[in-house]
Amino acid sequence: MQDDDKPQLSFNRLLTKNPVHASFLFASQRTGLAFQRTRLSADRTLMAVIRTSLSLISFGFTIFQIFWHLKQIHHHWKSFVPRTLGFALVILGILMLIIGIAYHIMFMKQIRIERVEMMKKGLLPDEDKFPVSFTLIVATLLLLAGISAVIYMITQAMKV
């Protein structure tokens, strides 16, 4: 059967058959779309956290590296303040990312609980999928990169 041969489900046909059923069907579809919009909003919030923490981590790492190399060139230079600032920025970026990931996970867990409750009541279609957030995967990978940057910075500072 080709796509053209399939019977088309139209709003007018649903209204003529059972207006209450049509209203319920469209309301549940709008509710499902509202859950998707809420999920995408949570992903955008996590992306803002990723953007800010990535800036902090990369800026802090750059400051640390620049002043580490300056110390290697000029052995008499003993200031630790710029390197400490760089290290603190990286730690701040990692902490911000941990808090953002934890908030995202808690929020999405609550949304999933509400969806399951609505599906049990029959207010939401069961076939509505809610996949794992790709943004959460990226945030976790960035967290691992930030932790490895801190480990590298600590090993460099121990060589003094």
C-alpha positions as CSV (number, residue, x, y, z in Angstrom):
1,M,0.0,0.0,0.0
2,Q,1.5,3.3,-1.0
3,D,1.3,6.5,1.0
4,D,-1.4,7.9,-1.3
5,D,-3.6,4.8,-0.7
6,K,-3.6,5.1,3.1
7,P,-6.7,6.7,4.5
8,Q,-6.0,10.2,5.8
9,L,-7.1,11.0,9.3
10,S,-8.4,14.5,9.2
11,F,-9.8,16.9,11.8
12,N,-13.1,17.1,10.0
13,R,-13.6,13.4,9.9
14,L,-12.8,13.1,13.6
15,L,-15.3,15.9,14.4
16,T,-18.1,14.3,12.4
17,K,-17.5,10.9,14.1
18,N,-17.0,11.9,17.7
19,P,-16.3,15.5,18.6
20,V,-15.4,14.6,22.2
21,H,-12.8,12.0,21.0
22,A,-11.3,14.5,18.6
23,S,-11.0,17.1,21.3
24,F,-9.4,14.7,23.7
25,L,-7.0,13.5,20.9
26,F,-5.8,17.0,20.1
27,A,-5.5,18.0,23.7
28,S,-3.3,15.0,24.4
29,Q,-1.2,15.8,21.4
30,R,-0.8,19.4,22.6
31,T,0.2,18.0,26.1
32,G,2.8,15.7,24.5
33,L,4.2,18.7,22.6
34,A,4.3,20.7,25.8
35,F,6.4,18.1,27.4
36,Q,8.8,18.2,24.4
37,R,9.0,22.0,24.6
38,T,9.8,21.7,28.3
39,R,12.5,19.2,27.6
40,L,14.0,21.4,24.9
41,S,13.9,24.3,27.3
42,A,15.8,22.3,29.9
43,D,18.4,21.4,27.2
44,R,18.8,25.1,26.3
45,T,19.4,25.9,29.9
46,L,22.1,23.2,30.1
47,M,23.6,24.5,26.9
48,A,24.0,27.9,28.6
49,V,25.7,26.3,31.5
50,I,28.0,24.4,29.1
51,R,28.8,27.6,27.3
52,T,29.7,29.5,30.5
53,S,31.6,26.7,32.1
54,L,33.6,26.0,28.9
55,S,34.6,29.6,28.8
56,L,35.7,29.5,32.4
57,I,37.6,26.3,32.0
58,S,39.4,27.3,28.8
59,F,40.2,30.8,30.0
60,G,41.5,29.5,33.3
61,F,43.6,26.9,31.6
62,T,45.0,29.4,29.2
63,I,46.0,31.8,32.0
64,F,47.6,28.9,33.9
65,Q,49.6,27.8,30.8
66,I,50.8,31.3,29.9
67,F,52.1,32.1,33.3
68,W,53.5,28.6,33.6
69,H,55.6,29.1,30.5
70,L,56.6,32.6,31.6
71,K,57.9,31.1,34.8
72,Q,59.9,28.5,32.8
73,I,61.5,31.3,30.8
74,H,62.1,33.7,33.7
75,H,63.2,31.5,36.6
76,H,63.5,34.4,39.0
77,W,59.7,35.2,38.7
78,K,57.9,33.8,41.8
79,S,54.4,35.1,41.5
80,F,51.8,32.4,42.0
81,V,48.7,34.7,41.8
82,P,48.0,34.4,38.1
83,R,48.4,30.6,38.1
84,T,46.2,30.4,41.1
85,L,43.6,32.6,39.4
86,G,43.7,30.3,36.3
87,F,43.3,27.2,38.5
88,A,40.4,28.8,40.4
89,L,38.6,29.6,37.1
90,V,38.9,26.0,36.0
91,I,37.6,24.8,39.3
92,L,34.7,27.3,39.2
93,G,33.8,26.1,35.7
94,I,33.8,22.5,36.8
95,L,31.6,23.2,39.8
96,M,29.2,25.2,37.7
97,L,29.0,22.2,35.3
98,I,28.4,19.7,38.1
99,I,25.6,21.9,39.5
100,G,24.1,22.3,36.0
101,I,24.2,18.6,35.3
102,A,22.7,17.7,38.6
103,Y,19.9,20.3,38.2
104,H,19.2,19.0,34.6
105,I,19.0,15.4,35.8
106,M,16.7,16.2,38.7
107,F,14.4,18.3,36.5
108,M,14.2,15.7,33.7
109,K,13.5,13.0,36.3
110,Q,10.5,15.0,37.6
111,I,9.3,15.6,34.0
112,R,9.6,11.8,33.3
113,I,7.6,11.0,36.5
114,E,4.8,13.4,35.4
115,R,4.7,11.9,31.9
116,V,4.4,8.4,33.3
117,E,1.6,9.5,35.6
118,M,-0.2,11.1,32.7
119,M,0.3,8.1,30.5
120,K,-1.2,5.8,33.2
121,K,-4.2,8.0,33.4
122,G,-4.6,7.9,29.6
123,L,-4.0,11.6,29.1
124,L,-0.9,11.1,27.0
125,P,-0.2,8.7,24.2
126,D,2.0,5.8,25.2
127,E,4.0,5.9,22.0
128,D,5.4,9.3,22.9
129,K,9.2,8.9,23.1
130,F,11.5,10.8,25.5
131,P,15.1,10.0,24.4
132,V,18.3,10.7,26.4
133,S,19.5,14.2,26.1
134,F,22.4,14.6,23.8
135,T,23.2,17.9,25.6
136,L,23.6,15.9,28.8
137,I,26.1,13.6,27.1
138,V,28.1,16.6,25.9
139,A,28.1,18.2,29.3
140,T,29.4,15.0,30.9
141,L,32.2,14.8,28.3
142,L,33.1,18.4,29.1
143,L,33.1,17.6,32.8
144,L,35.6,14.8,32.1
145,A,37.8,17.2,30.0
146,G,37.7,19.8,32.8
147,I,38.7,17.2,35.4
148,S,41.6,16.1,33.2
149,A,42.7,19.7,32.9
150,V,42.7,20.1,36.6
151,I,44.8,16.9,37.0
152,Y,47.3,18.2,34.4
153,M,47.5,21.6,36.1
154,I,48.2,19.9,39.5
155,T,50.9,17.8,38.0
156,Q,52.5,20.8,36.4
157,A,52.3,22.8,39.7
158,M,54.0,19.9,41.5
159,K,57.0,20.0,39.2
160,V,58.1,23.4,40.8
